[in-house]
Amino acid sequence: MVVGGGQVASRKVFMLQRVSARITVVSPQLCSELQKLADSGEIEHIAREFAPEDIENRVLIIAATDNRQVNQQVSELAKSRGIPVNVVDAPELCRFIVPSIIDRSPVQIAISTGGASPVLARLLRSRLETFIPSAYGRLATLVENFRDQVKQRFSSSNEIRRFWEQILEGPVADRLMAGQDNEARSLLERAVEKGEAPDMTGEVFLVGAGPGDPDLLTFKALRLMQQADVVVYDRLVSQGIMDLVRRDAEFIYAGKERNNHAIPQENINTLLVRLAQEGKKVLRLKGGDPFIFGRGGEEIETLMEEGVPFQVVPGITAAAGCASYAGIPLTHRDYVQSCMFVTGHLKDGSSDLNWKAIAQPNQTVVFYMGLYQVKNLCAKLIEEGLPASTPAALVEKGTSAEQKVHIGTVATLPDLVKEKDVKPPTLIIVGEVVKLHEKLNWYHPEAT
């Protein structure tokens, strides 16, 4: 039973629903969330003030009213009947406390401050959640299915413990974390049959580092960055992101600049294979998203051909990140009906693109790696009929503390590059949505 019908009571009801409790709410009125649950029959609602007889046949009670006297009455009655009771924000009236929960069912982690500071408990939970992937629940279920077989396979508890330690820190866990549940099960089946865990194997993590701001990393990216033995990284990966990588890892620079590739792409592919075959966890860290002009597809082709395990972690691509931080929505129903991502140069160094399709009205076009070709790009757009007055933007070092946004038109963009001495990495955005920059410009790094 939950006594109270406001937002606090609603949060407690939500928590109880997750464990399939049958819930009765006692309150004259309900907030909109609880009213929906009552209307749908998901909870029982007693529409009046709390009365002593309401505690009959209850197995757990939560008092969540804003009336101290009512809360104390609920607490005293529950205690007199031996019923567990929790009074929100009143530890002295509680028989049990509600910890902050990390739910990876069947794995449950509770964080409690003994009622001293629930906000601190929630803060600790949010930090821990970044390091505890949801796949741990599936891993626990997989292990549970093989516990009896392992007990029969080994004669001592020490052997059982060592076997499970190796399983939970080895390839079985790695494959499951990568979403390859069937392969993880097969590995575990073979390990039980042989009576020994599989040897540690190398793996490649192809991780998108986003456009520069470390806060834009995904939880999974951050977790894998902390596991790497070797890091092969690109020029566009910011220092702030590099600082989050495991400190004792080996770092290999594989950046590419115009006419200057530290390591040719073919050699990067073979390097990743060699390092993984040596049994290392290899972090291939790329700016933006690895599958959007990041050559990630070429790299995993080689990994698949060589049978090297890998994981791919998407990142926020430069177009999405830089445009957002520049206050330029790539799509807006008042201005555009489509958005196109275009590379500023092809593999052979040319810019022989489908200009007719690119120079369409009511479309946003984002050019990656187009700074050195900006004069040619703008000329081609105008040549194919795009008005020279079409708004255009240069987003220099987007999402970083050094971000600069330069606004012009397709006609003026080349001169703007010279006038402002714009340097890479710079993204080019062309389209009517650029007009919104002045109104929606929310990110002001120079003020921080």
C-alpha positions as a Markdown table, in Angstrom:
| # | Residue | x | y | z |
|---|---|---|---|---|
| 1 | Met | 0.0 | 0.0 | 0.0 |
| 2 | Val | 1.1 | 3.5 | -0.8 |
| 3 | Val | -0.4 | 6.4 | 1.2 |
| 4 | Gly | -0.4 | 9.6 | -0.9 |
| 5 | Gly | -1.2 | 10.5 | -4.4 |
| 6 | Gly | 1.4 | 13.0 | -5.6 |
| 7 | Gln | 4.6 | 12.8 | -7.6 |
| 8 | Val | 6.6 | 11.3 | -4.8 |
| 9 | Ala | 4.0 | 8.5 | -4.4 |
| 10 | Ser | 4.0 | 8.1 | -8.1 |
| 11 | Arg | 7.8 | 7.3 | -8.1 |
| 12 | Lys | 7.3 | 4.7 | -5.4 |
| 13 | Val | 4.4 | 3.1 | -7.3 |
| 14 | Phe | 6.6 | 2.9 | -10.4 |
| 15 | Met | 9.3 | 1.2 | -8.4 |
| 16 | Leu | 6.9 | -1.3 | -6.9 |
| 17 | Gln | 5.4 | -2.1 | -10.4 |
| 18 | Arg | 8.8 | -3.2 | -11.6 |
| 19 | Val | 8.6 | -6.1 | -9.1 |
| 20 | Ser | 5.0 | -7.0 | -10.1 |
| 21 | Ala | 3.5 | -5.9 | -6.8 |
| 22 | Arg | -0.2 | -5.6 | -6.3 |
| 23 | Ile | -0.6 | -2.0 | -5.3 |
| 24 | Thr | -3.3 | -0.1 | -3.4 |
| 25 | Val | -3.0 | 3.7 | -3.3 |
| 26 | Val | -4.9 | 5.6 | -0.6 |
| 27 | Ser | -5.4 | 9.3 | -1.3 |
| 28 | Pro | -8.3 | 11.6 | -1.9 |
| 29 | Gln | -6.8 | 12.7 | -5.2 |
| 30 | Leu | -4.2 | 11.3 | -7.6 |
| 31 | Cys | -1.6 | 13.0 | -9.8 |
| 32 | Ser | -2.1 | 12.5 | -13.5 |
| 33 | Glu | 0.3 | 9.6 | -13.7 |
| 34 | Leu | -1.4 | 7.7 | -10.9 |
| 35 | Gln | -4.8 | 8.5 | -12.2 |
| 36 | Lys | -3.9 | 6.8 | -15.6 |
| 37 | Leu | -2.8 | 3.7 | -13.7 |
| 38 | Ala | -6.0 | 3.7 | -11.7 |
| 39 | Asp | -8.2 | 4.2 | -14.8 |
| 40 | Ser | -6.4 | 1.3 | -16.5 |
| 41 | Gly | -6.8 | -1.0 | -13.5 |
| 42 | Glu | -3.1 | -1.3 | -12.9 |
| 43 | Ile | -3.5 | -0.1 | -9.3 |
| 44 | Glu | -6.4 | 0.0 | -6.8 |
| 45 | His | -7.4 | 3.4 | -5.6 |
| 46 | Ile | -9.1 | 4.1 | -2.3 |
| 47 | Ala | -10.3 | 7.7 | -2.9 |
| 48 | Arg | -10.3 | 9.1 | 0.7 |
| 49 | Glu | -8.0 | 10.0 | 3.6 |
| 50 | Phe | -6.0 | 7.2 | 5.2 |
| 51 | Ala | -7.8 | 5.2 | 7.9 |
| 52 | Pro | -6.3 | 2.7 | 10.4 |
| 53 | Glu | -8.2 | -0.2 | 8.9 |
| 54 | Asp | -6.4 | 0.3 | 5.6 |
| 55 | Ile | -3.3 | -1.5 | 6.9 |
| 56 | Glu | -5.1 | -4.8 | 7.2 |
| 57 | Asn | -3.7 | -7.6 | 5.1 |
| 58 | Arg | -0.8 | -5.5 | 3.8 |
| 59 | Val | 2.7 | -6.9 | 3.5 |
| 60 | Leu | 4.5 | -3.6 | 2.9 |
| 61 | Ile | 3.5 | 0.1 | 3.3 |
| 62 | Ile | 5.0 | 3.3 | 2.0 |
| 63 | Ala | 3.8 | 6.7 | 3.4 |
| 64 | Ala | 4.4 | 9.5 | 0.9 |
| 65 | Thr | 2.1 | 12.3 | 1.9 |
| 66 | Asp | 3.0 | 15.9 | 2.7 |
| 67 | Asn | 1.4 | 15.6 | 6.1 |
| 68 | Arg | 3.8 | 14.8 | 8.9 |
| 69 | Gln | 1.0 | 13.7 | 11.2 |
| 70 | Val | -0.5 | 11.2 | 8.7 |
| 71 | Asn | 2.9 | 9.8 | 7.9 |
| 72 | Gln | 3.7 | 9.3 | 11.6 |
| 73 | Gln | 0.3 | 7.6 | 12.1 |
| 74 | Val | 0.9 | 5.2 | 9.2 |
| 75 | Ser | 4.4 | 4.4 | 10.7 |
| 76 | Glu | 3.2 | 3.7 | 14.2 |
| 77 | Leu | 0.3 | 1.5 | 13.0 |
| 78 | Ala | 2.5 | -0.5 | 10.7 |
| 79 | Lys | 5.2 | -1.0 | 13.3 |
| 80 | Ser | 2.6 | -2.2 | 15.8 |
| 81 | Arg | 1.5 | -4.9 | 13.4 |
| 82 | Gly | 5.0 | -5.9 | 12.4 |
| 83 | Ile | 4.5 | -4.6 | 8.8 |
| 84 | Pro | 7.6 | -3.2 | 7.0 |
| 85 | Val | 7.0 | 0.6 | 6.5 |
| 86 | Asn | 8.9 | 3.3 | 4.8 |
| 87 | Val | 8.2 | 7.0 | 5.3 |
| 88 | Val | 9.7 | 9.1 | 2.5 |
| 89 | Asp | 12.4 | 11.5 | 3.8 |
| 90 | Ala | 11.8 | 10.5 | 7.4 |
| 91 | Pro | 14.4 | 7.8 | 8.3 |
| 92 | Glu | 13.4 | 7.8 | 12.0 |
| 93 | Leu | 9.9 | 6.6 | 11.0 |
| 94 | Cys | 11.1 | 3.8 | 8.8 |
| 95 | Arg | 11.4 | 0.1 | 9.3 |
| 96 | Phe | 13.2 | -0.2 | 6.0 |
| 97 | Ile | 14.9 | 2.2 | 3.6 |
| 98 | Val | 14.7 | 2.2 | -0.2 |
| 99 | Pro | 18.2 | 2.2 | -1.7 |
| 100 | Ser | 19.1 | 3.5 | -5.1 |
| 101 | Ile | 19.0 | 0.5 | -7.5 |
| 102 | Ile | 21.2 | -0.5 | -10.5 |
| 103 | Asp | 18.9 | -3.0 | -12.2 |
| 104 | Arg | 20.6 | -5.6 | -14.4 |
| 105 | Ser | 18.2 | -8.3 | -13.6 |
| 106 | Pro | 18.9 | -10.9 | -12.2 |
| 107 | Val | 21.9 | -8.8 | -11.0 |
| 108 | Gln | 20.8 | -6.1 | -8.6 |
| 109 | Ile | 23.1 | -3.5 | -7.0 |
| 110 | Ala | 21.7 | -1.4 | -4.1 |
| 111 | Ile | 23.4 | 1.9 | -3.0 |
| 112 | Ser | 22.3 | 3.3 | 0.3 |
| 113 | Thr | 23.3 | 6.1 | 2.6 |
| 114 | Gly | 21.1 | 4.8 | 5.4 |
| 115 | Gly | 18.6 | 7.5 | 4.7 |
| 116 | Ala | 21.2 | 10.2 | 5.3 |
| 117 | Ser | 21.3 | 11.5 | 1.7 |
| 118 | Pro | 19.1 | 9.8 | -1.0 |
| 119 | Val | 20.4 | 12.4 | -3.5 |
| 120 | Leu | 24.0 | 11.3 | -2.9 |
| 121 | Ala | 22.9 | 7.6 | -3.4 |
| 122 | Arg | 21.3 | 8.5 | -6.8 |
| 123 | Leu | 24.5 | 10.4 | -7.8 |
| 124 | Leu | 26.7 | 7.4 | -7.0 |
| 125 | Arg | 24.3 | 5.2 | -8.9 |
| 126 | Ser | 24.4 | 7.4 | -12.0 |
| 127 | Arg | 28.2 | 7.2 | -12.0 |
| 128 | Leu | 28.4 | 3.5 | -11.5 |
| 129 | Glu | 25.8 | 2.8 | -14.2 |
| 130 | Thr | 28.3 | 4.0 | -16.8 |
| 131 | Phe | 30.6 | 1.1 | -15.9 |
| 132 | Ile | 28.0 | -1.7 | -15.5 |
| 133 | Pro | 26.6 | -2.6 | -18.9 |
| 134 | Ser | 23.1 | -4.0 | -19.2 |
| 135 | Ala | 24.6 | -7.2 | -20.7 |
| 136 | Tyr | 25.6 | -8.3 | -17.2 |
| 137 | Gly | 22.0 | -9.5 | -16.6 |
| 138 | Arg | 22.2 | -11.8 | -19.6 |
| 139 | Leu | 25.6 | -13.0 | -18.5 |
| 140 | Ala | 24.2 | -13.9 | -15.1 |
| 141 | Thr | 21.4 | -15.8 | -16.7 |
| 142 | Leu | 23.8 | -17.7 | -19.0 |
| 143 | Val | 26.0 | -18.7 | -16.0 |
| 144 | Glu | 22.9 | -19.8 | -14.0 |
| 145 | Asn | 22.0 | -22.2 | -16.8 |
| 146 | Phe | 25.3 | -24.0 | -16.5 |
| 147 | Arg | 25.9 | -24.0 | -12.7 |
| 148 | Asp | 24.8 | -27.6 | -12.1 |
| 149 | Gln | 26.8 | -28.9 | -15.0 |
| 150 | Val | 29.9 | -27.2 | -13.7 |
| 151 | Lys | 29.4 | -28.6 | -10.2 |
| 152 | Gln | 29.2 | -32.1 | -11.7 |
| 153 | Arg | 32.3 | -31.4 | -13.9 |
| 154 | Phe | 34.7 | -30.4 | -11.1 |
| 155 | Ser | 35.4 | -32.1 | -7.8 |
| 156 | Ser | 36.3 | -29.2 | -5.6 |
| 157 | Ser | 34.9 | -25.7 | -4.8 |
| 158 | Asn | 38.3 | -24.1 | -5.6 |
| 159 | Glu | 38.2 | -25.6 | -9.2 |
| 160 | Ile | 34.7 | -24.4 | -9.7 |
| 161 | Arg | 35.6 | -20.9 | -8.5 |
| 162 | Arg | 38.7 | -20.7 | -10.7 |
| 163 | Phe | 36.7 | -21.9 | -13.7 |
| 164 | Trp | 34.0 | -19.3 | -13.2 |
| 165 | Glu | 36.6 | -16.5 | -12.7 |
| 166 | Gln | 38.2 | -17.4 | -16.0 |
| 167 | Ile | 34.8 | -17.5 | -17.8 |
| 168 | Leu | 33.6 | -14.2 | -16.4 |
| 169 | Glu | 36.9 | -12.4 | -17.4 |
| 170 | Gly | 37.4 | -14.2 | -20.7 |
| 171 | Pro | 36.1 | -14.7 | -24.2 |
| 172 | Val | 32.7 | -16.0 | -23.1 |
| 173 | Ala | 31.9 | -12.7 | -21.3 |
| 174 | Asp | 33.5 | -10.7 | -24.2 |
| 175 | Arg | 31.3 | -12.3 | -26.8 |
| 176 | Leu | 28.1 | -11.8 | -24.7 |
| 177 | Met | 29.0 | -8.1 | -24.0 |
| 178 | Ala | 29.4 | -7.7 | -27.8 |
| 179 | Gly | 25.8 | -9.0 | -28.3 |
| 180 | Gln | 26.9 | -12.4 | -29.6 |
| 181 | Asp | 24.9 | -14.4 | -27.2 |
| 182 | Asn | 24.8 | -17.6 | -29.2 |
| 183 | Glu | 28.6 | -17.7 | -29.7 |
| 184 | Ala | 29.0 | -17.0 | -25.9 |
| 185 | Arg | 26.8 | -20.0 | -25.1 |
| 186 | Ser | 28.7 | -22.2 | -27.5 |
| 187 | Leu | 32.0 | -21.2 | -26.0 |
| 188 | Leu | 30.7 | -22.0 | -22.5 |
| 189 | Glu | 29.3 | -25.3 | -23.6 |
| 190 | Arg | 32.7 | -26.4 | -25.0 |
| 191 | Ala | 34.5 | -25.1 | -21.9 |
| 192 | Val | 32.3 | -27.2 | -19.6 |
| 193 | Glu | 32.8 | -30.3 | -21.8 |
| 194 | Lys | 36.6 | -29.8 | -21.8 |
| 195 | Gly | 36.7 | -28.8 | -18.1 |
| 196 | Glu | 38.7 | -25.7 | -18.8 |
| 197 | Ala | 37.9 | -22.1 | -19.8 |
| 198 | Pro | 38.9 | -20.9 | -23.3 |
| 199 | Asp | 42.2 | -19.0 | -23.7 |
| 200 | Met | 42.1 | -15.2 | -23.6 |
| 201 | Thr | 41.8 | -13.9 | -27.2 |
| 202 | Gly | 42.5 | -10.6 | -28.7 |
| 203 | Glu | 39.7 | -8.3 | -29.9 |
| 204 | Val | 39.2 | -5.0 | -31.7 |
| 205 | Phe | 36.9 | -2.2 | -30.4 |
| 206 | Leu | 36.0 | 0.1 | -33.2 |
| 207 | Val | 34.8 | 3.1 | -31.3 |
| 208 | Gly | 33.4 | 6.4 | -32.5 |
| 209 | Ala | 34.7 | 9.2 | -30.3 |
| 210 | Gly | 32.2 | 11.8 | -31.4 |
| 211 | Pro | 33.0 | 15.3 | -32.7 |
| 212 | Gly | 35.2 | 16.4 | -29.8 |
| 213 | Asp | 33.3 | 17.1 | -26.6 |
| 214 | Pro | 34.2 | 14.2 | -24.1 |
| 215 | Asp | 30.7 | 14.4 | -22.6 |
| 216 | Leu | 29.2 | 13.2 | -25.9 |
| 217 | Leu | 30.8 | 9.7 | -25.6 |
| 218 | Thr | 28.5 | 6.8 | -25.1 |
| 219 | Phe | 28.6 | 4.7 | -21.9 |
| 220 | Lys | 29.8 | 1.7 | -23.9 |
| 221 | Ala | 32.6 | 3.7 | -25.6 |
| 222 | Leu | 33.9 | 4.9 | -22.2 |
| 223 | Arg | 33.8 | 1.3 | -20.8 |
| 224 | Leu | 35.8 | -0.2 | -23.7 |
| 225 | Met | 38.3 | 2.7 | -23.6 |
| 226 | Gln | 39.1 | 1.7 | -20.1 |
| 227 | Gln | 39.8 | -1.9 | -21.2 |
| 228 | Ala | 42.2 | -1.3 | -24.0 |
| 229 | Asp | 45.8 | -2.7 | -24.1 |
| 230 | Val | 46.6 | -0.8 | -27.3 |
| 231 | Val | 45.0 | 2.4 | -28.8 |
| 232 | Val | 45.2 | 3.2 | -32.5 |
| 233 | Tyr | 43.8 | 6.7 | -32.7 |
| 234 | Asp | 43.1 | 9.3 | -35.4 |
| 235 | Arg | 44.0 | 13.0 | -35.6 |
| 236 | Leu | 40.4 | 14.1 | -35.0 |
| 237 | Val | 40.2 | 12.5 | -31.5 |
| 238 | Ser | 40.4 | 15.3 | -29.0 |
| 239 | Gln | 42.8 | 15.4 | -26.1 |
| 240 | Gly | 39.9 | 15.5 | -23.7 |
| 241 | Ile | 38.8 | 12.1 | -25.0 |
| 242 | Met | 42.3 | 10.7 | -25.1 |
| 243 | Asp | 42.6 | 11.6 | -21.4 |
| 244 | Leu | 39.8 | 9.1 | -20.7 |
| 245 | Val | 41.6 | 6.1 | -22.2 |
| 246 | Arg | 43.3 | 3.6 | -19.9 |
| 247 | Arg | 46.5 | 5.3 | -18.8 |
| 248 | Asp | 48.9 | 2.3 | -19.1 |
| 249 | Ala | 47.8 | 1.4 | -22.7 |
| 250 | Glu | 50.1 | 1.6 | -25.6 |
| 251 | Phe | 49.3 | 4.5 | -28.0 |
| 252 | Ile | 49.7 | 4.3 | -31.8 |
| 253 | Tyr | 49.0 | 7.4 | -33.9 |
| 254 | Ala | 47.3 | 6.7 | -37.2 |
| 255 | Gly | 46.0 | 10.1 | -38.1 |
| 256 | Lys | 45.5 | 11.3 | -41.6 |
| 257 | Glu | 46.0 | 14.9 | -42.8 |
| 258 | Arg | 45.8 | 16.2 | -46.4 |
| 259 | Asn | 48.6 | 14.5 | -48.3 |
| 260 | Asn | 50.1 | 13.2 | -45.1 |
| 261 | His | 48.9 | 9.8 | -43.8 |
| 262 | Ala | 50.9 | 8.6 | -40.7 |
| 263 | Ile | 50.0 | 5.0 | -41.6 |
| 264 | Pro | 48.3 | 4.1 | -44.9 |
| 265 | Gln | 44.8 | 2.6 | -44.5 |
| 266 | Glu | 45.9 | -0.8 | -45.7 |
| 267 | Asn | 48.6 | -0.9 | -43.1 |
| 268 | Ile | 46.1 | 0.1 | -40.4 |
| 269 | Asn | 43.9 | -2.8 | -41.3 |
| 270 | Thr | 46.8 | -5.3 | -41.0 |
| 271 | Leu | 48.0 | -3.6 | -37.8 |
| 272 | Leu | 44.7 | -4.2 | -36.1 |
| 273 | Val | 44.7 | -7.8 | -37.1 |
| 274 | Arg | 48.3 | -8.4 | -35.9 |
| 275 | Leu | 47.7 | -6.7 | -32.5 |
| 276 | Ala | 44.5 | -8.7 | -31.9 |
| 277 | Gln | 46.2 | -11.9 | -32.9 |
| 278 | Glu | 48.8 | -11.2 | -30.2 |
| 279 | Gly | 46.0 | -11.5 | -27.7 |
| 280 | Lys | 45.6 | -7.7 | -27.1 |
| 281 | Lys | 42.4 | -5.7 | -26.6 |
| 282 | Val | 42.8 | -3.1 | -29.4 |
| 283 | Leu | 40.9 | 0.2 | -29.2 |
| 284 | Arg | 40.5 | 1.7 | -32.7 |
| 285 | Leu | 39.4 | 5.2 | -31.8 |
| 286 | Lys | 38.0 | 7.4 | -34.5 |
| 287 | Gly | 36.6 | 10.9 | -34.5 |
| 288 | Gly | 32.8 | 11.1 | -35.1 |
| 289 | Asp | 31.2 | 7.9 | -36.1 |
| 290 | Pro | 33.3 | 5.1 | -37.6 |
| 291 | Phe | 30.8 | 4.3 | -40.3 |
| 292 | Ile | 30.3 | 7.8 | -41.6 |
| 293 | Phe | 33.3 | 8.8 | -43.7 |
| 294 | Gly | 35.5 | 7.0 | -41.0 |
| 295 | Arg | 36.6 | 4.0 | -43.1 |
| 296 | Gly | 35.3 | 1.7 | -40.3 |
| 297 | Gly | 33.7 | -0.6 | -42.9 |
| 298 | Glu | 37.1 | -1.1 | -44.6 |
| 299 | Glu | 38.7 | -2.0 | -41.3 |
| 300 | Ile | 36.1 | -4.6 | -40.2 |
| 301 | Glu | 36.1 | -6.2 | -43.6 |
| 302 | Thr | 39.7 | -7.1 | -43.0 |
| 303 | Leu | 39.0 | -8.2 | -39.4 |
| 304 | Met | 36.2 | -10.5 | -40.6 |
| 305 | Glu | 38.4 | -12.0 | -43.3 |
| 306 | Glu | 41.0 | -12.8 | -40.7 |
| 307 | Gly | 38.5 | -14.1 | -38.1 |
| 308 | Val | 39.3 | -11.5 | -35.5 |
| 309 | Pro | 36.6 | -10.7 | -33.0 |
| 310 | Phe | 35.4 | -7.1 | -32.9 |
| 311 | Gln | 32.8 | -4.7 | -31.5 |
| 312 | Val | 31.6 | -1.6 | -33.2 |
| 313 | Val | 30.4 | 1.4 | -31.0 |
| 314 | Pro | 28.7 | 4.2 | -32.9 |
| 315 | Gly | 29.6 | 7.8 | -32.1 |
| 316 | Ile | 27.9 | 11.1 | -32.7 |
| 317 | Thr | 28.9 | 12.0 | -36.2 |
| 318 | Ala | 30.4 | 15.5 | -36.8 |
| 319 | Ala | 27.4 | 16.6 | -38.8 |
| 320 | Ala | 25.0 | 16.0 | -35.9 |
| 321 | Gly | 27.3 | 17.2 | -33.1 |
| 322 | Cys | 28.7 | 20.3 | -34.8 |
| 323 | Ala | 25.4 | 21.5 | -36.2 |
| 324 | Ser | 23.7 | 21.1 | -32.8 |
| 325 | Tyr | 26.5 | 23.1 | -31.1 |
| 326 | Ala | 26.3 | 25.7 | -33.8 |
| 327 | Gly | 22.5 | 26.2 | -33.3 |
| 328 | Ile | 21.8 | 24.9 | -36.8 |
| 329 | Pro | 19.2 | 22.1 | -36.9 |
| 330 | Leu | 19.9 | 19.9 | -39.9 |
| 331 | Thr | 16.2 | 19.4 | -40.4 |
| 332 | His | 13.4 | 21.8 | -39.8 |
| 333 | Arg | 10.0 | 21.4 | -41.3 |
| 334 | Asp | 9.7 | 25.1 | -42.2 |
| 335 | Tyr | 12.9 | 25.0 | -44.3 |
| 336 | Val | 14.0 | 21.5 | -45.5 |
| 337 | Gln | 12.6 | 18.1 | -46.3 |
| 338 | Ser | 15.9 | 16.2 | -46.5 |
| 339 | Cys | 19.5 | 16.2 | -45.3 |
| 340 | Met | 22.6 | 14.9 | -47.2 |
| 341 | Phe | 26.1 | 14.1 | -45.9 |
| 342 | Val | 28.8 | 14.4 | -48.5 |
| 343 | Thr | 32.5 | 13.9 | -48.5 |
| 344 | Gly | 34.6 | 16.8 | -49.8 |
| 345 | His | 36.9 | 14.5 | -51.7 |
| 346 | Leu | 36.8 | 11.0 | -53.0 |
| 347 | Lys | 39.3 | 8.2 | -52.5 |
| 348 | Asp | 41.2 | 9.3 | -55.6 |
| 349 | Gly | 41.5 | 12.9 | -54.4 |
| 350 | Ser | 38.8 | 14.2 | -56.8 |
| 351 | Ser | 35.5 | 15.8 | -56.1 |
| 352 | Asp | 33.5 | 14.2 | -58.9 |
| 353 | Leu | 30.2 | 14.0 | -57.1 |
| 354 | Asn | 26.6 | 13.9 | -58.2 |
| 355 | Trp | 26.2 | 17.6 | -58.1 |
| 356 | Lys | 22.7 | 17.6 | -59.6 |
| 357 | Ala | 21.4 | 15.6 | -56.6 |
| 358 | Ile | 23.4 | 17.7 | -54.1 |
| 359 | Ala | 22.2 | 21.1 | -55.4 |
| 360 | Gln | 18.6 | 20.6 | -54.7 |
| 361 | Pro | 16.2 | 23.1 | -53.0 |
| 362 | Asn | 14.7 | 22.4 | -49.6 |
| 363 | Gln | 17.7 | 20.3 | -48.6 |
| 364 | Thr | 20.5 | 20.6 | -46.1 |
| 365 | Val | 23.9 | 19.5 | -47.3 |
| 366 | Val | 26.8 | 18.8 | -44.9 |
| 367 | Phe | 30.3 | 18.6 | -46.4 |
| 368 | Tyr | 32.9 | 16.6 | -44.5 |
| 369 | Met | 36.6 | 17.2 | -45.3 |
| 370 | Gly | 35.7 | 19.9 | -47.8 |
| 371 | Leu | 37.7 | 22.9 | -46.5 |
| 372 | Tyr | 40.5 | 22.7 | -49.1 |
| 373 | Gln | 37.9 | 22.1 | -51.9 |
| 374 | Val | 35.5 | 24.9 | -50.7 |
| 375 | Lys | 36.0 | 27.1 | -53.8 |
| 376 | Asn | 35.3 | 24.2 | -56.2 |
| 377 | Leu | 32.4 | 22.9 | -54.0 |
| 378 | Cys | 30.6 | 26.3 | -54.0 |
| 379 | Ala | 31.2 | 26.8 | -57.8 |
| 380 | Lys | 29.7 | 23.4 | -58.6 |
| 381 | Leu | 26.6 | 24.1 | -56.4 |
| 382 | Ile | 26.0 | 27.4 | -58.2 |
| 383 | Glu | 26.7 | 25.8 | -61.6 |
| 384 | Glu | 23.9 | 23.3 | -60.9 |
| 385 | Gly | 21.4 | 26.0 | -60.1 |
| 386 | Leu | 21.7 | 26.5 | -56.3 |
| 387 | Pro | 21.2 | 30.2 | -55.7 |
| 388 | Ala | 24.4 | 31.9 | -54.8 |
| 389 | Ser | 22.6 | 33.6 | -51.9 |
| 390 | Thr | 21.9 | 30.2 | -50.2 |
| 391 | Pro | 23.0 | 30.5 | -46.6 |
| 392 | Ala | 26.2 | 28.5 | -45.6 |
| 393 | Ala | 28.2 | 28.0 | -42.5 |
| 394 | Leu | 31.7 | 26.9 | -41.5 |
| 395 | Val | 31.8 | 25.2 | -38.1 |
| 396 | Glu | 35.5 | 25.2 | -37.0 |
| 397 | Lys | 36.5 | 22.8 | -34.3 |
| 398 | Gly | 32.9 | 22.0 | -33.5 |
| 399 | Thr | 31.8 | 21.1 | -30.0 |
| 400 | Ser | 35.2 | 22.0 | -28.5 |
| 401 | Ala | 36.1 | 25.0 | -26.4 |
| 402 | Glu | 37.7 | 26.5 | -29.5 |
| 403 | Gln | 34.6 | 26.3 | -31.6 |
| 404 | Lys | 34.0 | 29.1 | -34.1 |
| 405 | Val | 31.0 | 29.5 | -36.4 |
| 406 | His | 31.4 | 31.6 | -39.6 |
| 407 | Ile | 28.2 | 32.5 | -41.4 |
| 408 | Gly | 28.0 | 33.4 | -45.1 |
| 409 | Thr | 26.5 | 32.3 | -48.4 |
| 410 | Val | 27.5 | 29.8 | -51.1 |
| 411 | Ala | 29.0 | 32.8 | -53.0 |
| 412 | Thr | 31.0 | 34.2 | -50.1 |
| 413 | Leu | 32.2 | 31.0 | -48.4 |
| 414 | Pro | 35.5 | 30.8 | -50.2 |
| 415 | Asp | 36.5 | 34.4 | -49.3 |
| 416 | Leu | 35.3 | 33.8 | -45.7 |
| 417 | Val | 37.8 | 30.9 | -45.4 |
| 418 | Lys | 40.7 | 33.2 | -46.3 |
| 419 | Glu | 39.4 | 36.2 | -44.3 |
| 420 | Lys | 39.0 | 34.2 | -41.1 |
| 421 | Asp | 42.0 | 31.9 | -41.7 |
| 422 | Val | 39.7 | 28.9 | -41.1 |
| 423 | Lys | 41.6 | 25.7 | -40.2 |
| 424 | Pro | 40.6 | 22.0 | -40.2 |
| 425 | Pro | 38.7 | 20.3 | -38.8 |
| 426 | Thr | 35.9 | 22.3 | -40.2 |
| 427 | Leu | 32.4 | 21.2 | -41.3 |
| 428 | Ile | 30.5 | 23.0 | -44.1 |
| 429 | Ile | 26.7 | 23.3 | -43.8 |
| 430 | Val | 24.7 | 24.6 | -46.8 |
| 431 | Gly | 21.0 | 25.3 | -46.7 |
| 432 | Glu | 18.2 | 27.5 | -45.5 |
| 433 | Val | 18.5 | 26.1 | -41.9 |
| 434 | Val | 21.7 | 28.1 | -41.5 |
| 435 | Lys | 19.5 | 31.2 | -41.0 |
| 436 | Leu | 18.4 | 29.7 | -37.6 |
| 437 | His | 22.0 | 30.1 | -36.2 |
| 438 | Glu | 21.5 | 33.6 | -35.0 |
| 439 | Lys | 18.3 | 32.7 | -33.2 |
| 440 | Leu | 19.3 | 29.3 | -31.8 |
| 441 | Asn | 23.0 | 29.9 | -31.1 |
| 442 | Trp | 23.2 | 28.5 | -27.6 |
| 443 | Tyr | 26.8 | 27.3 | -27.2 |
| 444 | His | 29.2 | 30.1 | -26.3 |
| 445 | Pro | 32.6 | 28.5 | -25.5 |
| 446 | Glu | 34.4 | 31.9 | -25.3 |
| 447 | Ala | 32.3 | 32.6 | -22.2 |
| 448 | Thr | 33.4 | 29.5 | -20.4 |
